[in-house]
Amino acid sequence: MKQKSKMQFLIVLIVFSFLGCSTRMFDVILYSNQEYKKTDIDKILFVKSRLEINEKYYEIGVIKATQRTSLQYIKEVASKKGANIIIDEGNLNFTLARYKKQNEKESDNEKGVKT
């Protein structure tokens, strides 16, 4: 009976070890604890330079990828965090930003944001 318990414990330990070693695709680091409403994924602006952004904006966080992932997945995560803009910084790093002037229905999201 003890042998069976030891074997079960060993199997559980091995499984948890493998789960703990799994790599994450990327980390999302937000600059504040401000929460924003989800944005429309199809309206997110993706740029390679800040000069491509025609309106005033402020940065809300970054995505630091550890491996290549699809632009669609990055947009999904950015949308959930409330970003309107994704700035490709290179080296799998992306800055998340929001327009300073939001639609009227979204203006309540900017409370407490220092500009």
PyRosetta script that sets phi, psi and omega in degrees:
from pyrosetta import init, pose_from_sequence

init()
pose = pose_from_sequence("MKQKSKMQFLIVLIVFSFLGCSTRMFDVILYSNQEYKKTDIDKILFVKSRLEINEKYYEIGVIKATQRTSLQYIKEVASKKGANIIIDEGNLNFTLARYKKQNEKESDNEKGVKT")
pose.set_psi(1, -41.9)
pose.set_omega(1, 179.7)
pose.set_phi(2, -62.4)
pose.set_psi(2, -37.3)
pose.set_omega(2, -180.0)
pose.set_phi(3, -62.3)
pose.set_psi(3, -41.7)
pose.set_omega(3, 179.6)
pose.set_phi(4, -65.0)
pose.set_psi(4, -41.9)
pose.set_omega(4, 178.5)
pose.set_phi(5, -63.9)
pose.set_psi(5, -40.9)
pose.set_omega(5, 178.4)
pose.set_phi(6, -64.5)
pose.set_psi(6, -40.4)
pose.set_omega(6, -179.9)
pose.set_phi(7, -65.5)
pose.set_psi(7, -43.0)
pose.set_omega(7, 178.7)
pose.set_phi(8, -63.4)
pose.set_psi(8, -42.9)
pose.set_omega(8, 178.3)
pose.set_phi(9, -61.3)
pose.set_psi(9, -42.5)
pose.set_omega(9, -179.8)
pose.set_phi(10, -63.5)
pose.set_psi(10, -42.3)
pose.set_omega(10, 178.8)
pose.set_phi(11, -63.4)
pose.set_psi(11, -45.5)
pose.set_omega(11, 178.5)
pose.set_phi(12, -61.4)
pose.set_psi(12, -42.8)
pose.set_omega(12, 179.0)
pose.set_phi(13, -61.7)
pose.set_psi(13, -42.4)
pose.set_omega(13, 179.2)
pose.set_phi(14, -65.2)
pose.set_psi(14, -44.0)
pose.set_omega(14, 180.0)
pose.set_phi(15, -61.3)
pose.set_psi(15, -46.3)
pose.set_omega(15, 179.4)
pose.set_phi(16, -65.6)
pose.set_psi(16, -32.6)
pose.set_omega(16, 177.7)
pose.set_phi(17, -64.2)
pose.set_psi(17, -43.4)
pose.set_omega(17, 179.0)
pose.set_phi(18, -67.6)
pose.set_psi(18, -38.3)
pose.set_omega(18, 178.3)
pose.set_phi(19, -65.4)
pose.set_psi(19, -37.7)
pose.set_omega(19, 179.8)
pose.set_phi(20, -70.6)
pose.set_psi(20, -22.4)
pose.set_omega(20, -178.6)
pose.set_phi(21, -89.5)
pose.set_psi(21, -5.0)
pose.set_omega(21, -179.1)
pose.set_phi(22, -66.2)
pose.set_psi(22, 139.0)
pose.set_omega(22, -177.7)
pose.set_phi(23, -89.9)
pose.set_psi(23, 146.1)
pose.set_omega(23, 176.9)
pose.set_phi(24, -88.6)
pose.set_psi(24, 149.2)
pose.set_omega(24, -179.4)
pose.set_phi(25, -70.8)
pose.set_psi(25, -39.1)
pose.set_omega(25, 176.7)
pose.set_phi(26, -167.2)
pose.set_psi(26, 166.2)
pose.set_omega(26, 176.2)
pose.set_phi(27, -111.5)
pose.set_psi(27, 143.9)
pose.set_omega(27, 173.7)
pose.set_phi(28, -109.6)
pose.set_psi(28, 122.7)
pose.set_omega(28, -179.3)
pose.set_phi(29, -117.8)
pose.set_psi(29, 114.6)
pose.set_omega(29, 179.0)
pose.set_phi(30, -95.2)
pose.set_psi(30, 145.3)
pose.set_omega(30, -176.8)
pose.set_phi(31, -77.9)
pose.set_psi(31, -18.2)
pose.set_omega(31, 177.6)
pose.set_phi(32, -148.1)
pose.set_psi(32, 176.3)
pose.set_omega(32, 178.2)
pose.set_phi(33, -91.8)
pose.set_psi(33, 12.4)
pose.set_omega(33, 177.3)
pose.set_phi(34, -62.7)
pose.set_psi(34, 131.5)
pose.set_omega(34, 177.1)
pose.set_phi(35, -106.1)
pose.set_psi(35, 139.5)
pose.set_omega(35, -179.7)
pose.set_phi(36, -120.9)
pose.set_psi(36, 155.6)
pose.set_omega(36, 174.9)
pose.set_phi(37, -68.5)
pose.set_psi(37, 150.7)
pose.set_omega(37, 177.8)
pose.set_phi(38, -60.3)
pose.set_psi(38, 138.2)
pose.set_omega(38, 179.2)
pose.set_phi(39, -98.8)
pose.set_psi(39, 162.6)
pose.set_omega(39, 178.8)
pose.set_phi(40, -73.1)
pose.set_psi(40, 117.3)
pose.set_omega(40, -175.1)
pose.set_phi(41, -59.3)
pose.set_psi(41, -32.1)
pose.set_omega(41, -178.5)
pose.set_phi(42, -75.9)
pose.set_psi(42, -13.9)
pose.set_omega(42, -179.0)
pose.set_phi(43, -103.1)
pose.set_psi(43, 3.4)
pose.set_omega(43, 179.0)
pose.set_phi(44, -73.5)
pose.set_psi(44, 128.7)
pose.set_omega(44, 178.2)
pose.set_phi(45, -85.2)
pose.set_psi(45, 127.2)
pose.set_omega(45, 177.8)
pose.set_phi(46, -111.6)
pose.set_psi(46, 119.6)
pose.set_omega(46, -177.1)
pose.set_phi(47, -129.5)
pose.set_psi(47, 158.5)
pose.set_omega(47, 176.9)
pose.set_phi(48, -102.4)
pose.set_psi(48, -6.4)
pose.set_omega(48, -179.5)
pose.set_phi(49, -150.0)
pose.set_psi(49, 144.4)
pose.set_omega(49, 177.1)
pose.set_phi(50, -63.6)
pose.set_psi(50, -23.7)
pose.set_omega(50, 179.3)
pose.set_phi(51, -66.0)
pose.set_psi(51, -17.5)
pose.set_omega(51, 179.2)
pose.set_phi(52, -80.9)
pose.set_psi(52, -7.7)
pose.set_omega(52, -178.1)
pose.set_phi(53, -92.8)
pose.set_psi(53, 116.8)
pose.set_omega(53, -174.2)
pose.set_phi(54, -86.7)
pose.set_psi(54, -15.2)
pose.set_omega(54, -178.1)
pose.set_phi(55, -112.4)
pose.set_psi(55, 162.8)
pose.set_omega(55, 176.5)
pose.set_phi(56, -70.0)
pose.set_psi(56, 143.5)
pose.set_omega(56, -177.1)
pose.set_phi(57, -147.6)
pose.set_psi(57, 169.0)
pose.set_omega(57, 172.7)
pose.set_phi(58, -138.6)
pose.set_psi(58, 148.3)
pose.set_omega(58, -176.6)
pose.set_phi(59, -86.0)
pose.set_psi(59, 137.7)
pose.set_omega(59, -178.5)
pose.set_phi(60, -114.5)
pose.set_psi(60, -12.2)
pose.set_omega(60, -179.7)
pose.set_phi(61, 170.2)
pose.set_psi(61, -172.9)
pose.set_omega(61, 178.9)
pose.set_phi(62, -138.6)
pose.set_psi(62, 155.3)
pose.set_omega(62, 169.4)
pose.set_phi(63, -114.1)
pose.set_psi(63, 124.5)
pose.set_omega(63, 177.1)
pose.set_phi(64, -113.0)
pose.set_psi(64, 104.2)
pose.set_omega(64, -178.1)
pose.set_phi(65, -83.5)
pose.set_psi(65, 146.7)
pose.set_omega(65, 177.6)
pose.set_phi(66, -102.9)
pose.set_psi(66, -12.3)
pose.set_omega(66, 177.1)
pose.set_phi(67, -155.3)
pose.set_psi(67, 161.8)
pose.set_omega(67, 179.7)
pose.set_phi(68, -60.0)
pose.set_psi(68, 137.5)
pose.set_omega(68, 177.1)
pose.set_phi(69, -142.2)
pose.set_psi(69, 166.7)
pose.set_omega(69, -175.9)
pose.set_phi(70, -74.7)
pose.set_psi(70, 148.8)
pose.set_omega(70, 176.3)
pose.set_phi(71, -61.4)
pose.set_psi(71, -35.3)
pose.set_omega(71, 179.7)
pose.set_phi(72, -60.6)
pose.set_psi(72, -42.2)
pose.set_omega(72, -179.9)
pose.set_phi(73, -68.1)
pose.set_psi(73, -39.4)
pose.set_omega(73, 177.0)
pose.set_phi(74, -62.5)
pose.set_psi(74, -41.5)
pose.set_omega(74, 177.8)
pose.set_phi(75, -63.7)
pose.set_psi(75, -38.2)
pose.set_omega(75, 179.0)
pose.set_phi(76, -62.1)
pose.set_psi(76, -45.1)
pose.set_omega(76, 179.4)
pose.set_phi(77, -65.9)
pose.set_psi(77, -44.4)
pose.set_omega(77, 179.3)
pose.set_phi(78, -60.6)
pose.set_psi(78, -40.8)
pose.set_omega(78, 178.9)
pose.set_phi(79, -61.6)
pose.set_psi(79, -43.5)
pose.set_omega(79, 179.3)
pose.set_phi(80, -63.7)
pose.set_psi(80, -29.4)
pose.set_omega(80, 179.7)
pose.set_phi(81, -87.2)
pose.set_psi(81, -5.6)
pose.set_omega(81, 176.1)
pose.set_phi(82, 92.3)
pose.set_psi(82, 16.1)
pose.set_omega(82, -178.9)
pose.set_phi(83, -78.8)
pose.set_psi(83, 142.7)
pose.set_omega(83, 172.2)
pose.set_phi(84, -101.6)
pose.set_psi(84, -20.2)
pose.set_omega(84, -173.6)
pose.set_phi(85, -134.4)
pose.set_psi(85, 139.5)
pose.set_omega(85, 171.0)
pose.set_phi(86, -120.7)
pose.set_psi(86, 123.8)
pose.set_omega(86, 178.9)
pose.set_phi(87, -106.3)
pose.set_psi(87, 118.2)
pose.set_omega(87, 179.4)
pose.set_phi(88, -78.3)
pose.set_psi(88, 110.2)
pose.set_omega(88, -177.9)
pose.set_phi(89, -89.8)
pose.set_psi(89, -3.9)
pose.set_omega(89, -176.3)
pose.set_phi(90, 86.3)
pose.set_psi(90, 168.6)
pose.set_omega(90, 179.3)
pose.set_phi(91, 52.4)
pose.set_psi(91, 35.5)
pose.set_omega(91, 178.0)
pose.set_phi(92, 64.4)
pose.set_psi(92, 26.3)
pose.set_omega(92, 176.5)
pose.set_phi(93, -112.8)
pose.set_psi(93, 135.0)
pose.set_omega(93, -177.9)
pose.set_phi(94, -133.0)
pose.set_psi(94, 131.1)
pose.set_omega(94, 175.9)
pose.set_phi(95, -93.0)
pose.set_psi(95, 135.2)
pose.set_omega(95, 177.0)
pose.set_phi(96, -98.9)
pose.set_psi(96, 135.4)
pose.set_omega(96, -178.4)
pose.set_phi(97, -141.5)
pose.set_psi(97, 162.7)
pose.set_omega(97, 176.8)
pose.set_phi(98, -128.8)
pose.set_psi(98, 147.5)
pose.set_omega(98, 173.7)
pose.set_phi(99, -67.2)
pose.set_psi(99, 143.4)
pose.set_omega(99, 178.5)
pose.set_phi(100, -66.7)
pose.set_psi(100, -39.3)
pose.set_omega(100, 177.6)
pose.set_phi(101, -100.1)
pose.set_psi(101, 115.9)
pose.set_omega(101, 179.9)
pose.set_phi(102, -102.4)
pose.set_psi(102, 168.8)
pose.set_omega(102, 172.6)
pose.set_phi(103, -59.5)
pose.set_psi(103, 154.8)
pose.set_omega(103, -178.9)
pose.set_phi(104, -52.5)
pose.set_psi(104, -43.1)
pose.set_omega(104, -176.9)
pose.set_phi(105, -68.7)
pose.set_psi(105, -17.6)
pose.set_omega(105, 179.9)
pose.set_phi(106, -101.7)
pose.set_psi(106, -3.4)
pose.set_omega(106, -173.6)
pose.set_phi(107, -62.4)
pose.set_psi(107, -24.5)
pose.set_omega(107, 179.1)
pose.set_phi(108, -68.2)
pose.set_psi(108, -15.6)
pose.set_omega(108, 179.9)
pose.set_phi(109, -71.2)
pose.set_psi(109, -18.7)
pose.set_omega(109, -173.3)
pose.set_phi(110, -90.2)
pose.set_psi(110, 1.0)
pose.set_omega(110, 178.7)
pose.set_phi(111, -61.2)
pose.set_psi(111, 133.8)
pose.set_omega(111, 177.0)
pose.set_phi(112, 83.4)
pose.set_psi(112, 0.4)
pose.set_omega(112, 179.1)
pose.set_phi(113, -90.0)
pose.set_psi(113, 124.2)
pose.set_omega(113, 178.6)
pose.set_phi(114, -86.2)
pose.set_psi(114, 131.0)
pose.set_omega(114, 179.4)
pose.set_phi(115, -119.3)
pose.dump_pdb("model.pdb")
